[in-house]
Amino acid sequence: MNKKRLALGGAAALAAAALALTGCSSGGGSTPSSSAAAGSLVTVENNEPQHGLIPAITNEVGGGLVLQNIFAMPIYYDADGGLQYDAAESIESDDNVTWTIKLKADQTFSDGTPVTSDSFIKAWQYAASDPEFENEWWFANFKGYEEGENSLALEKIDDTTFTVELAAPQADFPLSLGYTVFAPLPDSFFDDPDAFGEAPIGNGPYKVESWTHDQDIVLVPNDSYTGPRKPQNAGIDLIAYSDLGAAYTDVLADNLDITKSVPDTAYQTFESDLGDRAVNQPAAVWQGLTIPQNLAHFSGEEGNLRRQAISYAIDRDTITQQIFNGTRTPAVDFTSPVISGWSDDIPGSEVTKYDPDKAKQLWAQADAISPWDGQFKIAYNADGGHQPWVDAVANGLKNVLGIDAAGVSYPDFATLRTEIKNRTVGAATRAGWQFDYPAPYNILGALFITGAGSNDGDYSNPEYDDLVTKGATADSLEESNQYFEQAQEVLFKDLPVLPLWYSNATAAYSTKVSNVVFGWDSWPILYQVTKSE
């Protein structure tokens, strides 16, 4: 799962500034719309969407933030990533295979047309109908799914009730339904999808008032929305910035209300510059170091000892403070602190603590099996700002283990990903995951299951696979999380990927706004923001 998201997630997690600028045009700037200039709207740094605003094809920040606010999916996520009902009244199953979704009554789109079961069924069938759609893969576990077809096992019971039949049990299925691909669509969408993408009609807390390309997208409250995310402001002006530095400067000057990202040049100063208006909190982004199973000296008992030694030799606390200036948090598991089920005391997690003596001891035990030779290489993409931390890790391994270690630079992310995909990289590689929905399965299934599309190190352990499968098919999320924690115990024993750190949401806001909260996914919860005139 999530194969298509890995490139986006990895880039986002390791180069927050680069992600924030994805899709930005050089024509973007800091000039708000006329209504924003009047001070009535909350102004927010964003970037020009890459596509028309259509749920099936939008999976980047610029368009995603718009869709999140103009559509009501069956559920939404609160600030902590908890499931809250939005368009749905209930989502129930007796077997985690067949799910019954009951919608709240009397919902309408912003054009006044009703939101019904058909609005969801037709939208989901459409999203699954074309393999070129960026979000088509989300329906891979639906019964009837076949790439490029729209024959999902969806059945209308009545105007406010429909069922979904999955191909395999999935306990966290309801939790996935807050992602924007699960939005409903009005009938007008199917008449002209391209035109709809330029002026979308949603059922969420806001509606699109205008979209001036490469400048801004203005959202105003949708009076027909009766759900729980009722706007507490006059509207939102999402301004396309081509320079995060300019956005940050505008926030300092109270010319911009919210910037979702702080430029790396301000990491050392933004918290002192802004005080309690600086945001630096863990987000659902996990980083690790993959050591492929086929590297010399990294198989069997010898490989296990060397993986542990390297993990103990990495000073995560110093790197996250000195390299990242506290905008990363040392990782102690394989998920994220903002994900339900996260734990900081999983047996085996002590391997994430810096312990040079333990590292040397384990490395010596491995040398007794087969003496080390060669160079330990860490591959990274030069366009992602990774060299400082890679150099820090390599220098730490030299100092602690006394081995030759160095970074290997690839010109860009695409080139590195090609080498990893072809299994020709011949080095350890950085691993990154930005969660699509707040559940452990989203990463534990995608990165470590035998044969999974994002299992770059070709890790395989039947015990782990069995535990994750049991977690995915458990009767409750609580039971699922118990299995997932046991699965992580296996990961800590095998260490196919070394946990490094969690990326933080780093953001800022002006003196003109209050009630600014950034959620589990690192995005601001815009409907809660209030603004003084």
C-alpha positions in Angstrom: 0.0 0.0 0.0 0.9 3.6 -0.4 3.4 3.0 -3.1 2.4 6.2 -4.9 2.7 8.3 -1.7 6.2 7.3 -0.8 7.9 9.7 -3.1 5.7 12.5 -1.8 6.0 11.4 1.8 9.8 11.0 1.7 10.3 14.3 0.1 7.9 16.0 2.5 9.4 14.5 5.6 13.0 15.2 4.8 12.6 18.5 3.0 9.7 20.4 4.5 10.5 23.6 2.8 10.8 21.8 -0.6 7.4 20.3 -0.1 5.8 23.5 0.9 7.0 25.0 -2.4 5.9 22.0 -4.6 3.8 23.3 -7.4 4.6 27.0 -6.6 4.9 29.3 -9.6 7.4 32.1 -9.8 4.3 34.2 -10.3 3.2 33.5 -6.7 3.8 36.2 -4.1 2.6 37.8 -1.0 -0.2 40.0 -2.4 -3.5 38.9 -1.0 -6.9 39.3 -2.7 -8.8 42.5 -2.3 -11.2 40.9 0.3 -8.2 39.6 2.2 -6.6 43.0 2.2 -9.6 44.3 3.9 -8.7 42.1 6.9 -11.9 40.0 6.8 -10.3 36.7 5.8 -7.6 34.6 7.5 -4.6 34.7 5.2 -2.6 31.4 4.9 0.6 30.5 3.0 -0.1 27.8 0.5 1.1 26.9 -3.0 -0.6 26.6 -6.4 -2.3 23.2 -6.8 -0.8 21.0 -9.3 -4.2 19.9 -10.8 -7.8 20.9 -10.9 -9.4 20.4 -7.5 -10.6 16.8 -7.9 -10.4 14.3 -5.1 -9.3 11.4 -7.4 -6.2 13.2 -8.6 -5.1 15.6 -5.8 -2.5 14.3 -3.4 -0.2 17.3 -2.8 -0.3 20.1 -0.2 -1.6 23.0 -2.3 -4.8 21.2 -3.5 -5.1 18.9 -0.5 -5.6 21.8 2.0 -8.4 23.2 -0.2 -10.2 19.8 -0.6 -9.9 19.1 3.1 -11.9 22.3 3.8 -14.5 22.3 1.0 -15.5 18.6 1.4 -17.0 16.6 4.2 -15.8 13.0 4.0 -17.5 10.3 6.1 -15.2 11.2 9.0 -12.6 13.9 9.9 -9.7 13.8 12.2 -9.4 16.0 15.3 -6.1 17.6 16.2 -4.9 14.4 17.8 -5.8 12.2 14.9 -8.9 10.9 16.5 -11.9 9.7 14.4 -14.9 12.1 14.4 -18.0 11.7 12.3 -18.6 14.4 9.6 -20.9 13.3 6.7 -21.5 9.9 8.3 -23.7 9.2 11.2 -22.2 5.7 11.7 -19.8 3.2 10.1 -20.3 -0.4 11.3 -19.3 -3.9 10.5 -19.6 -7.4 12.1 -16.6 -8.9 10.3 -14.4 -5.9 9.2 -15.2 -6.9 5.6 -18.7 -5.6 4.9 -19.1 -2.1 6.3 -22.4 -0.2 6.5 -22.1 3.5 6.2 -25.1 5.5 7.4 -25.1 9.2 6.4 -26.5 12.1 8.3 -29.9 13.2 6.9 -30.6 16.3 4.9 -27.1 17.2 3.8 -26.5 19.2 0.7 -23.7 20.4 -1.5 -23.0 24.1 -1.6 -25.1 24.4 -4.8 -28.1 23.1 -2.9 -28.2 19.6 -4.4 -28.6 16.7 -1.9 -25.8 14.6 -0.6 -26.9 11.0 -0.9 -25.5 7.5 -0.9 -25.1 7.8 -4.7 -22.9 10.9 -4.2 -20.4 8.7 -2.5 -20.8 5.5 -4.6 -20.4 7.3 -7.9 -17.5 9.4 -6.7 -15.6 6.3 -5.4 -16.3 4.3 -8.5 -15.0 7.2 -10.6 -11.8 7.5 -8.5 -11.1 3.8 -8.9 -11.7 3.9 -12.7 -8.4 5.1 -14.0 -4.9 3.9 -13.1 -3.6 7.4 -14.0 -5.4 8.9 -11.1 -3.0 9.6 -8.3 -5.4 8.3 -5.7 -6.8 5.3 -7.5 -4.7 2.8 -5.4 -6.7 3.7 -2.3 -9.4 1.3 -3.4 -7.1 -1.7 -3.9 -8.6 -3.5 -0.8 -12.2 -3.0 -2.1 -13.8 -6.2 -3.4 -14.2 -5.8 -7.2 -11.2 -3.6 -7.5 -9.3 -4.1 -10.7 -6.9 -1.5 -11.9 -8.6 0.8 -14.3 -12.1 -0.5 -13.6 -15.0 1.0 -11.7 -16.6 -2.2 -10.3 -16.2 -1.7 -6.6 -18.5 -3.7 -4.4 -20.6 -0.8 -3.2 -24.3 -1.3 -2.7 -26.9 1.4 -2.1 -29.4 0.5 0.6 -31.3 3.8 0.6 -30.6 7.5 0.0 -28.6 7.7 3.3 -27.2 4.2 3.6 -24.7 2.1 1.6 -22.4 -0.8 2.1 -18.7 -1.4 1.2 -17.4 -4.9 0.8 -13.6 -5.3 1.2 -11.4 -8.0 -0.4 -9.8 -8.6 3.0 -10.7 -7.7 6.6 -9.5 -4.2 7.7 -10.1 -3.1 11.2 -9.0 0.5 10.6 -11.1 1.0 7.5 -13.3 3.7 9.1 -10.2 5.6 10.1 -9.0 5.8 6.5 -12.3 7.5 5.4 -11.1 11.0 6.3 -8.8 11.1 3.4 -10.0 13.4 0.6 -10.4 10.7 -2.1 -13.4 9.5 -0.1 -15.3 12.8 -0.7 -18.7 12.7 -2.3 -19.3 14.4 -5.6 -22.5 16.2 -7.0 -23.9 15.0 -10.3 -22.6 18.2 -12.0 -19.0 16.8 -11.6 -19.7 14.0 -14.1 -20.9 16.4 -16.8 -17.5 18.1 -17.0 -14.8 17.0 -14.5 -12.3 19.5 -15.9 -14.6 22.4 -15.4 -15.5 21.2 -12.0 -11.9 21.1 -11.0 -11.6 24.8 -11.7 -14.7 25.6 -9.7 -15.4 22.7 -7.4 -18.7 22.2 -5.5 -18.3 20.6 -2.1 -20.3 19.7 1.0 -17.8 20.9 3.6 -17.4 23.8 5.9 -16.2 26.2 3.1 -16.9 26.8 -0.5 -14.6 28.2 -3.2 -15.4 31.8 -3.9 -12.5 32.4 -6.4 -9.3 30.9 -7.7 -6.9 33.3 -9.2 -4.2 31.0 -10.6 -0.7 31.5 -9.2 -2.1 34.1 -6.7 -4.7 32.8 -4.3 -7.8 30.7 -3.6 -10.5 32.3 -1.5 -12.8 30.1 0.6 -15.9 31.4 2.3 -18.2 29.6 4.8 -20.6 27.2 3.2 -24.0 28.1 4.8 -25.5 24.8 3.8 -22.9 22.8 5.8 -24.5 21.5 9.1 -21.6 19.3 10.3 -19.3 19.7 13.3 -16.6 21.8 11.6 -18.5 25.1 11.6 -16.2 28.0 10.5 -15.3 30.5 13.3 -14.1 33.1 10.8 -15.2 35.0 7.7 -13.2 32.8 5.3 -9.8 31.8 4.3 -7.4 33.3 1.7 -4.9 30.6 0.6 -2.1 32.6 -0.9 0.4 31.1 -3.3 3.9 31.9 -2.1 7.0 31.0 -4.1 9.4 31.7 -1.2 8.9 30.5 2.3 11.3 33.2 3.5 8.9 35.8 2.2 6.0 34.2 3.9 7.8 34.1 7.2 8.8 37.7 6.9 5.1 38.6 6.2 4.0 36.8 9.3 6.6 38.7 11.4 5.2 41.9 10.0 1.5 40.8 10.5 1.0 40.9 6.7 0.2 37.2 6.7 -1.8 35.3 9.3 -0.4 31.8 9.0 2.6 30.1 7.4 2.4 26.3 7.4 6.2 26.0 7.2 9.2 27.9 8.6 12.2 28.2 6.3 15.3 26.3 7.5 17.1 29.6 7.7 14.9 30.5 10.6 15.1 27.3 12.6 17.5 28.8 15.1 15.4 31.9 15.7 11.7 31.4 14.9 10.8 30.3 18.4 12.5 33.3 20.0 11.1 35.6 17.3 7.5 34.5 17.8 7.2 33.1 21.3 4.0 31.3 21.7 3.1 32.0 18.1 5.8 29.6 17.0 4.7 26.0 16.3 7.2 23.2 16.7 5.4 19.9 17.4 5.6 16.3 16.3 3.7 15.4 13.2 2.8 12.1 11.5 6.1 11.9 9.7 8.7 9.1 10.5 12.3 8.9 9.3 14.6 5.9 9.4 17.7 4.4 7.8 17.2 1.3 5.7 20.0 -1.3 5.6 19.2 -3.7 2.7 19.3 -7.4 3.4 21.7 -8.0 0.5 24.5 -5.8 1.7 27.7 -7.6 2.6 28.1 -8.2 6.4 24.4 -7.5 7.0 22.7 -10.9 6.8 22.1 -13.4 9.5 23.4 -13.1 13.1 26.4 -10.9 12.0 24.0 -8.5 10.2 21.7 -8.3 13.2 24.6 -7.4 15.5 25.9 -4.8 13.1 22.5 -3.2 12.8 22.2 -2.9 16.5 25.7 -1.5 16.8 25.0 1.2 14.2 21.8 2.2 15.9 23.5 2.5 19.3 26.2 4.6 17.6 23.8 7.2 16.3 23.5 10.2 18.6 19.9 11.1 17.7 19.5 13.7 20.5 22.6 15.7 19.3 21.7 15.5 15.6 18.1 16.6 16.1 19.2 19.6 18.2 22.4 20.7 16.4 21.5 19.8 12.8 17.7 20.3 12.9 17.6 22.8 15.7 15.0 20.9 17.6 12.6 20.6 14.6 12.9 16.8 14.7 12.3 14.5 17.7 14.3 11.3 18.2 12.3 8.3 17.2 11.7 5.5 19.6 9.3 3.3 17.5 8.3 2.7 13.9 5.2 4.9 13.9 4.7 8.5 15.3 3.8 10.1 18.6 0.7 11.6 17.1 -0.7 8.2 15.9 -3.1 6.3 18.2 -1.3 3.2 19.5 2.1 4.9 19.7 4.3 3.8 22.6 7.7 4.9 23.9 8.4 1.7 25.8 8.1 -1.1 23.3 10.5 -3.9 24.3 13.7 -3.5 22.3 13.3 0.2 21.7 16.4 0.9 23.9 18.4 0.3 20.7 17.4 3.8 19.7 19.4 5.3 22.6 23.0 6.5 22.1 25.4 4.1 23.8 28.9 4.1 22.3 30.2 1.3 24.6 27.3 -1.0 23.7 27.9 -0.2 20.0 31.5 -1.2 20.2 30.7 -4.4 22.1 28.2 -5.5 19.5 30.4 -4.5 16.6 33.2 -6.6 18.1 30.9 -9.6 18.4 30.0 -9.2 14.7 33.7 -9.0 13.8 34.2 -12.3 15.6 31.8 -13.9 13.1 33.3 -12.2 10.0 35.8 -9.3 10.2 34.5 -6.0 8.8 35.9 -4.7 5.6 34.9 -2.0 3.1 33.0 1.2 3.6 29.6 1.8 5.2 27.7 4.0 2.7 24.6 6.1 3.2 22.8 7.0 0.0 20.9 10.3 -0.1 19.5 12.7 -2.7 21.4 16.0 -2.9 18.2 18.1 -3.6 16.6 17.3 -0.2 19.0 19.0 2.2 20.2 15.7 3.7 23.9 16.0 3.6 24.3 17.6 7.1 22.6 14.8 8.9 24.1 12.1 6.7 27.6 13.5 7.4 26.8 13.6 11.1 25.8 10.0 11.2 28.8 8.9 9.1 31.2 10.8 11.4 29.6 9.3 14.4 30.1 5.8 13.0 33.8 6.6 12.3 34.3 7.9 15.8 32.4 5.2 17.7 33.0 2.1 15.6 36.3 3.1 14.0 35.1 2.2 10.5 35.1 4.1 7.2 31.7 5.5 6.7 30.5 8.2 4.2 27.5 9.6 2.4 26.8 8.8 -1.3 25.1 11.7 -3.0 22.6 11.2 -5.8 21.6 14.3 -7.8 17.9 14.2 -7.1 15.1 12.2 -5.4 13.9 10.5 -8.6 17.4 9.2 -9.4 17.8 7.7 -5.9 14.4 6.1 -6.0 15.2 4.5 -9.3 18.3 2.9 -7.9 16.5 1.8 -4.8 13.6 0.3 -6.9 16.1 -1.5 -9.1 18.0 -2.8 -6.0 21.2 -1.4 -7.4 22.0 1.3 -4.8 24.4 -0.9 -2.9 24.2 1.2 0.3 22.1 2.1 3.3 19.4 4.6 2.3 17.2 7.0 4.1 13.6 5.9 4.7 10.7 8.3 5.1 6.9 8.0 5.6 4.3 10.7 5.8 1.0 9.1 7.1 -2.0 9.3 4.9 -4.3 8.4 7.9 -3.6 8.2 11.6 -3.2 4.4 12.1 -0.1 2.2 12.6 -1.1 -0.1 9.7 -0.5 2.7 7.3 3.2 2.4 7.8 3.7 -1.1 9.3 2.0 -2.7 6.3 3.6 -0.6 3.6 7.2 -0.6 4.7 7.8 -4.0 6.3 5.4 -6.7 5.1 7.1 -9.3 2.9 6.9 -8.1 -0.7 5.2 -4.7 0.1 5.7 -2.1 -2.5 7.6 0.2 -0.2 9.7 -2.5 1.5 13.0 -1.2 0.0 15.2 -3.4 2.1 13.4 -6.6 1.1 12.8 -7.5 4.8 10.8 -10.7 5.4 9.8 -12.3 8.6 6.7 -14.6 8.7 6.2 -13.8 12.4 6.0 -10.1 11.7 3.7 -10.6 8.7 1.4 -12.7 10.8 1.2 -10.2 13.6 0.5 -7.3 11.2 -2.2 -9.3 9.4 -3.8 -10.1 12.8 -3.7 -6.4 13.6 -5.3 -5.5 10.4 -8.1 -8.0 10.8 -8.7 -7.6 14.5 -12.1 -7.0 15.9 -11.3 -3.5 17.3 -8.6 -0.8 17.0 -7.5 -1.5 20.6 -6.9 -5.2 19.7 -5.2 -4.1 16.4 -2.8 -1.9 18.3 -1.9 -4.7 20.6 -0.9 -6.8 17.6 0.9 -3.9 16.0 3.0 -3.3 19.2 4.0 -7.0 19.2 4.9 -6.6 15.5 7.2 -3.7 16.4 8.9 -5.9 19.0 9.9 -8.1 16.1 11.1 -5.2 14.1 13.3 -4.1 17.0 14.8 -7.6 17.1 15.5 -7.6 13.4 16.1 -3.9 12.7 15.6 -3.9 8.9 15.3 -0.1 9.2 16.8 1.9 12.1 14.3 4.5 13.5 15.9 7.9 13.4 13.5 10.8 14.2 10.0 12.2 13.7 9.7 15.3 11.7 8.0 18.2 13.5 5.4 20.6 12.2 7.2 24.0 12.2 4.9 26.9 11.5 4.1 30.4 12.6 1.2 32.9 12.9 0.6 36.6 13.3 -0.8 38.6 16.3 -4.1 39.0 14.4 -5.3 35.5 14.8 -6.2 33.2 17.7 -7.2 29.6 18.3 -4.5 28.4 15.8 -4.0 24.7 16.2 -1.9 22.4 14.0 -3.1 18.9 13.8 -1.5 15.4 13.7 -0.9 15.8 9.9 1.1 19.1 10.3 -1.7 21.2 8.8 -3.6 24.0 10.5 -7.2 23.4 11.5 -8.5 26.4 9.6 -12.2 26.4 10.6 -11.2 26.9 14.3 -9.1 30.1 13.6 -10.5 33.4 14.7 -9.3 36.8 13.5 -9.5 40.2 15.0 -10.2 43.2 12.7 
